């Protein structure tokens, strides 16, 4: 079994949210197709700041706002609670992870002079301005390296960042996402739906709506 190693890879810094709303604008880079191959994932993360949601996030927000999941999330394929799609006769495994919907001006749908769902805001929002870069070691271990966005106006203000607390939050997010994905992948593998030579892709959510898709 691979080990999951979470580490804040920065020197001690201070941070205090300024409630400026800059992190509530979601960037979708235009130089990517609908499917992002894993070898371009790091580049995609560097150019985007989409708010990825776990099922726990979606459930909590839905409960608080009385909105249906489809009103909250953006995905490439029609959202049905399953984040794993298989295409091209099993040769493509597509992780269609849901992100928070945005308004036309790119702001979050829950941003109105501040966050209107602050008490149940997603882990991804609670992490900002810290971001996670995921890499796999030659031994197959997964490294979750935490860095930060130096342009955030809250950097350098307030209290010193508690790295252990931050690492726990990142670990929790990773475990929740794993729990969202792994059972579906296992079911598809067991049924023979996934080819041994399958390539893994991530999606650029929200690019196209109301498309016909076969799972």
C-alpha positions in Angstrom: 0.0 0.0 0.0 1.4 3.4 -0.9 2.1 5.8 2.0 0.5 9.3 2.0 3.0 11.9 3.1 1.7 15.5 3.8 4.2 18.3 4.3 4.0 22.1 4.5 7.1 23.0 2.4 7.5 26.6 3.4 9.2 28.6 6.1 7.1 29.9 9.1 4.7 32.6 7.9 1.8 34.6 9.2 -1.6 34.7 7.7 -5.0 36.2 8.4 -7.9 36.3 5.9 -8.7 39.8 4.8 -12.1 38.9 3.4 -11.1 40.6 0.1 -12.8 38.0 -2.0 -9.9 37.5 -4.4 -9.9 33.7 -3.8 -13.7 33.6 -4.5 -12.9 34.2 -8.2 -12.5 30.9 -10.1 -10.1 30.7 -13.0 -10.6 28.1 -15.8 -7.6 28.2 -18.1 -8.5 28.3 -21.7 -5.4 26.5 -23.0 -6.7 23.1 -21.9 -9.1 20.7 -23.6 -12.0 19.1 -21.8 -9.7 16.2 -20.6 -6.5 17.1 -18.8 -3.9 14.3 -19.0 -2.1 13.5 -15.7 1.3 14.8 -17.2 -0.2 18.3 -17.5 -2.0 18.3 -14.2 0.7 20.3 -12.4 0.5 23.0 -15.1 -3.3 23.0 -14.9 -3.2 23.5 -11.1 -0.7 26.4 -11.5 -3.1 28.2 -13.9 -6.4 27.6 -12.2 -7.9 28.1 -8.8 -11.0 26.0 -9.0 -12.7 25.0 -5.7 -12.9 21.2 -5.7 -15.7 19.7 -3.7 -15.9 16.4 -1.8 -19.2 14.6 -1.3 -19.1 15.8 2.3 -18.8 19.4 1.1 -21.7 19.0 -1.4 -23.9 17.5 1.3 -23.2 20.2 3.9 -23.7 23.1 1.4 -26.9 21.5 0.0 -28.3 21.1 3.5 -27.6 24.6 4.5 -28.8 26.3 1.3 -31.7 23.9 0.3 -30.1 23.7 -3.1 -29.8 20.5 -5.1 -26.2 19.3 -5.8 -26.7 20.1 -9.5 -27.3 23.7 -8.5 -24.0 23.8 -6.6 -21.5 21.9 -8.7 -19.8 22.1 -12.1 -18.6 19.0 -13.8 -17.8 18.1 -17.4 -20.3 15.3 -17.5 -23.8 15.4 -16.0 -23.4 15.1 -12.2 -24.8 11.9 -10.8 -22.6 11.6 -7.6 -20.1 9.3 -9.4 -16.8 11.0 -10.0 -15.4 8.2 -12.3 -16.2 7.8 -15.9 -14.9 5.3 -18.4 -14.6 6.0 -22.1 -13.0 4.6 -25.2 -13.8 1.0 -24.4 -12.1 1.2 -21.0 -8.9 2.9 -22.3 -9.8 6.2 -20.6 -10.5 6.6 -16.9 -11.8 10.1 -16.3 -11.9 11.6 -12.9 -14.7 14.2 -13.2 -14.3 15.9 -9.8 -16.9 18.5 -9.1 -16.0 22.1 -8.5 -18.0 25.0 -7.1 -20.2 26.8 -9.7 -19.3 30.3 -10.7 -21.3 33.3 -11.8 -20.5 34.9 -15.2 -18.1 37.3 -13.6 -16.2 34.2 -12.3 -17.1 34.8 -8.7 -18.5 31.9 -6.6 -22.2 31.6 -6.7 -22.2 32.0 -2.9 -20.2 35.2 -2.9 -22.2 38.4 -2.2 -20.0 41.0 -0.5 -18.5 38.1 1.4 -19.1 34.3 1.7 -22.7 33.4 2.4 -21.9 29.8 3.4 -18.8 30.6 5.5 -19.8 28.1 8.3 -19.9 25.2 5.8 -17.4 26.5 3.2 -15.5 23.6 1.5 -12.1 22.4 2.7 -10.6 23.9 -0.5 -11.8 27.3 0.6 -10.6 26.8 4.2 -7.1 25.9 2.8 -6.7 29.1 0.7 -4.2 30.7 0.1 -2.4 27.3 0.6 -2.3 24.9 -2.3 -1.4 21.3 -2.6 0.9 19.8 -5.3 0.5 16.1 -5.5 3.4 13.9 -6.8 4.2 10.2 -6.7 7.6 8.9 -5.7 9.4 6.1 -7.6 8.3 3.7 -4.8 4.6 4.7 -5.4 4.2 6.8 -2.3 2.1 9.9 -2.7 3.5 13.3 -1.6 1.1 16.1 -0.8 3.3 19.2 -0.7 1.7 22.3 0.7 2.8 25.7 -0.7 1.0 29.1 -0.7 0.0 31.9 -3.0 2.3 34.8 -2.2 0.0 37.4 -3.8 -2.7 36.8 -1.2 -3.0 40.1 0.8 -3.5 38.1 4.0 0.1 36.7 3.9 2.3 38.3 6.6 -0.6 39.4 8.7 -2.2 37.9 11.9 -0.9 34.8 13.6 1.7 32.3 12.6 0.3 29.5 10.5 -0.1 26.2 12.4 1.5 23.8 10.0 0.3 20.7 11.7 -3.3 21.9 11.6 -2.9 22.7 7.9 -1.4 19.3 7.2 -4.3 17.6 8.9 -6.8 19.5 6.8 -5.0 18.5 3.6 -4.8 14.9 4.7 -8.6 14.9 5.5 -9.4 16.4 2.1 -7.3 13.7 0.4 -8.9 10.9 2.3 -12.4 12.2 1.6 -11.6 12.4 -2.1 -10.1 8.9 -2.0 -13.3 7.6 -0.4 -15.3 9.4 -3.1 -13.4 7.8 -5.9 -12.0 4.4 -4.9 -15.2 2.3 -4.6 -16.2 3.4 -8.1 -12.8 2.5 -9.6 -12.8 -0.9 -7.8 -16.4 -1.7 -9.0 -15.4 -0.8 -12.6 -12.2 -2.8 -12.4 -14.0 -5.8 -11.0 -16.6 -5.6 -13.8 -13.8 -5.5 -16.5 -14.8 -2.1 -17.6 -11.3 -0.6 -17.2 -8.5 -1.7 -19.6 -5.1 -2.7 -18.1 -3.6 0.0 -20.5 -6.1 2.7 -19.4 -4.8 6.3 -19.2 -6.1 8.5 -16.4 -7.5 12.0 -17.1 -8.9 14.8 -15.0 -11.6 17.1 -16.4 -11.9 20.8 -17.0 -15.3 21.2 -15.3 -18.1 23.4 -16.6 -16.8 23.5 -20.2 -19.9 22.0 -21.8 -23.4 21.5 -20.4 -26.2 19.1 -21.2 -24.1 16.7 -23.2 -25.0 13.1 -23.9 -22.6 10.8 -22.1 -22.3 7.1 -21.7 -20.9 6.0 -18.4 
